[in-house]
């Protein structure tokens, strides 16, 4: 009996070592080919490796990604990896894959807002600035964020359709979660606009936002004209940017409101 258990234990240890140290490119070649997310230039193994780039739906979203696995977290039913990436933004943090979803923790992200929008396939938005995000805890279920805590700062936001680009100031977004709803509180600590507002995302994937913008005294005519394009201000002089809809991939389908 003892000999059989020793043989089984040795076989399990051998298979564990084989999988952990097998080339990651070989393991990836054995997986299903249905995913739209594809790695480029895989090297290393599960325990530690790197990838030159990751493409999603035909465009590269990350470059220079390196990971390091923490196998002890398997005892808590989590596959935990420390990750770093260099483009389109500098990223440093931990990713956890669990049976009930995906988690991000202690994530620091910094880079050009325009580059990040390009990675998200919304590069057509005519805005840019320097983004710095500190995300302490984010949880996703079926690709939809269901929990988020952190702070996102955008410094020197500009409207790039103007020549020279129109300076809109600095913005800060504080992420909190209460119940089934993530709330993003939006403020502008400096710049030509008095700005504040909120955005909401619930667990079903429904989102909405309402941002108020009001010109400060001495605002230039170009910024004033940009505000006029948003429609008429309310009685307090605030212009509103509102929208609502359904997160892409959520089961309820898409809807939108002006």
C-alpha positions in Angstrom: 0.0 0.0 0.0 2.8 2.4 1.0 4.6 1.6 -2.3 1.5 2.4 -4.3 1.1 5.8 -2.7 4.8 6.6 -3.1 4.5 5.7 -6.8 1.3 7.9 -7.2 3.0 10.7 -5.3 6.0 10.5 -7.5 3.9 10.5 -10.6 1.9 13.5 -9.5 5.1 15.4 -8.7 6.5 14.5 -12.1 3.4 15.7 -13.9 3.3 18.9 -11.8 6.9 19.6 -12.7 6.3 18.8 -16.3 3.4 21.2 -16.7 5.0 24.0 -14.7 8.2 23.9 -16.7 6.8 23.1 -20.1 7.3 25.9 -22.6 4.3 28.2 -22.5 4.1 28.3 -26.3 3.6 24.5 -26.4 0.8 24.6 -23.8 -0.9 27.5 -25.6 -0.8 25.5 -28.9 -3.0 22.8 -27.1 -5.8 25.1 -26.1 -9.0 26.0 -28.0 -8.5 28.3 -31.0 -11.9 30.0 -30.5 -10.7 32.9 -28.4 -10.4 36.4 -30.0 -7.5 37.2 -27.6 -4.2 36.0 -29.0 -0.7 36.3 -27.6 2.3 37.3 -29.8 5.8 36.0 -29.1 5.3 33.7 -26.1 8.4 32.7 -24.1 9.0 31.1 -20.7 6.6 28.8 -18.8 3.7 29.0 -16.5 5.8 29.9 -13.5 7.5 32.9 -15.2 7.4 34.1 -18.7 6.8 37.0 -21.1 4.9 37.8 -24.2 5.8 40.4 -26.8 2.1 41.5 -27.3 -1.5 40.5 -26.8 -4.0 41.2 -29.5 -7.8 41.3 -29.1 -10.2 41.4 -32.1 -7.3 42.1 -34.4 -5.5 44.9 -32.6 -2.7 44.9 -30.1 -3.8 45.9 -26.6 -0.7 45.2 -24.5 3.1 44.9 -25.3 6.0 43.7 -23.3 4.0 41.7 -20.7 5.9 39.7 -18.1 4.3 37.5 -15.4 5.3 35.5 -12.3 3.1 32.9 -10.8 2.4 32.3 -7.1 1.4 28.6 -6.9 0.5 28.7 -3.1 -2.6 30.7 -4.0 -4.0 27.5 -5.6 -4.9 26.5 -2.0 -7.4 29.4 -2.0 -8.7 28.3 -5.5 -6.9 31.2 -7.2 -4.3 31.3 -9.9 -2.4 34.5 -8.9 0.1 36.2 -11.2 2.2 39.3 -10.7 2.2 41.1 -14.1 4.1 44.0 -15.6 3.7 45.6 -19.1 5.4 48.5 -20.8 3.0 49.6 -23.6 0.6 51.3 -24.3 1.0 52.1 -20.6 3.2 51.1 -17.8 1.3 48.5 -15.8 2.2 46.8 -12.5 -0.1 44.7 -10.4 -1.6 41.3 -9.6 -4.2 39.3 -11.7 -6.1 36.4 -10.1 -8.2 33.9 -12.0 -10.9 32.2 -10.0 -13.8 29.8 -10.7 -16.2 32.7 -10.1 -14.4 35.4 -12.0 -11.2 37.5 -12.4 -9.6 39.9 -10.0 -7.1 42.7 -10.2 -5.3 44.1 -7.1 -2.6 46.7 -6.3 -2.6 47.8 -9.9 -0.7 50.9 -11.0 -1.2 52.2 -14.5 0.3 55.2 -16.1 0.5 56.4 -19.7 -1.1 58.5 -22.5 -4.9 58.5 -22.4 -4.9 58.4 -26.2 -2.8 55.2 -26.3 -5.1 53.6 -23.7 -8.2 54.6 -25.7 -6.5 53.0 -28.8 -5.9 49.8 -26.9 -9.6 49.8 -26.0 -10.5 50.3 -29.7 -12.0 53.8 -29.1 -9.1 55.8 -30.5 -11.5 58.0 -32.4 -12.3 60.0 -29.3 -10.5 63.4 -29.7 -9.1 63.6 -26.2 -5.7 63.1 -24.7 -3.8 63.6 -21.5 -1.6 61.8 -19.0 -3.3 59.0 -17.1 -2.3 57.7 -13.7 -4.4 55.1 -12.0 -4.2 53.3 -8.6 -6.7 50.4 -8.5 -6.7 48.7 -5.1 -9.3 46.1 -6.0 -11.3 45.2 -9.1 -13.4 42.2 -9.7 -14.9 41.0 -13.0 -17.6 38.4 -13.6 -18.2 37.2 -17.2 -16.1 40.2 -18.4 -18.3 42.8 -16.5 -16.8 44.8 -13.5 -18.8 44.0 -10.4 -16.5 45.6 -7.8 -14.0 48.4 -8.1 -12.1 50.6 -5.7 -9.4 53.1 -6.7 -8.4 56.5 -8.0 -7.8 57.5 -11.7 -6.2 60.9 -12.5 -6.0 62.5 -15.9 -3.6 65.5 -16.0 -3.7 68.0 -18.8 -6.8 66.7 -20.6 -7.1 68.3 -24.0 -9.6 68.4 -26.8 -7.5 67.5 -29.8 -9.8 68.6 -32.6 -8.7 72.2 -32.0 -5.3 73.6 -33.3 -3.6 74.0 -30.9 -5.4 71.4 -28.7 -7.9 72.9 -26.3 -6.8 72.7 -22.6 -9.6 71.3 -20.4 -7.6 70.9 -17.1 -7.2 68.0 -14.7 -9.7 65.4 -13.7 -10.0 62.8 -11.0 -12.3 59.8 -10.8 -12.8 58.0 -7.5 -14.2 54.4 -7.8 -16.3 52.9 -5.0 -18.7 50.0 -4.7 -21.9 49.8 -2.7 -24.2 46.7 -3.1 -24.4 45.8 -6.7 -23.4 49.2 -8.1 -20.0 50.7 -8.9 -19.9 54.5 -8.7 -17.3 56.7 -10.3 -17.3 60.2 -8.7 -15.8 62.7 -11.2 -14.2 66.0 -10.2 -12.0 68.6 -11.8 -9.6 70.1 -9.2 -8.0 72.6 -11.7 -8.6 74.0 -15.1 -11.0 76.3 -17.0 -14.1 74.2 -16.1 -16.0 73.7 -12.9 -16.8 70.0 -13.3 -18.4 67.2 -11.3 -20.6 64.2 -11.9 -21.2 60.5 -11.4 -21.2 57.4 -13.4 -22.8 54.1 -12.3 -22.4 50.5 -13.4 -24.5 47.7 -11.9 -23.9 43.9 -11.9 -26.2 43.4 -14.9 -24.0 45.6 -17.1 -26.3 48.6 -17.2 -24.4 51.9 -17.0 -25.2 55.6 -16.9 -23.4 58.9 -16.4 -24.2 62.5 -15.8 -21.3 65.0 -15.9 -21.8 68.8 -15.3 -19.5 71.4 -16.8 -19.6 75.1 -16.1 -17.2 77.7 -17.4 -15.0 79.5 -14.9 -14.6 83.3 -15.1 -12.2 84.3 -17.9 -12.7 81.2 -20.0 -11.5 81.5 -23.6 -13.9 81.7 -26.5 -12.9 78.3 -28.0 -13.7 76.5 -24.8 -17.0 78.4 -24.5 -17.9 77.4 -28.0 -17.2 73.8 -27.2 -19.6 74.0 -24.2 -22.3 75.6 -26.4 -22.1 72.5 -28.7 -23.4 70.4 -25.7 -26.8 72.2 -25.8 -28.4 74.7 -23.4 -27.1 75.0 -19.8 -29.4 74.5 -16.8 -30.5 77.3 -14.5 -27.2 77.1 -12.6 -25.2 77.5 -15.8 -24.1 73.9 -16.0 -23.9 72.0 -19.3 -24.7 68.3 -19.0 -23.1 65.2 -20.7 -25.5 62.3 -20.1 -25.6 58.7 -21.4 -26.9 55.3 -20.5 -26.6 51.9 -22.0 -25.5 48.3 -21.6 -21.9 47.0 -21.2 -20.7 45.2 -24.3 -21.3 41.5 -23.9 -23.9 41.8 -21.1 -26.9 39.5 -21.6 -29.6 42.2 -21.7 -28.4 43.4 -25.1 -27.5 47.1 -25.8 -29.6 50.2 -25.3 -28.8 53.8 -25.3 -30.2 57.1 -24.3 -29.1 60.7 -25.2 
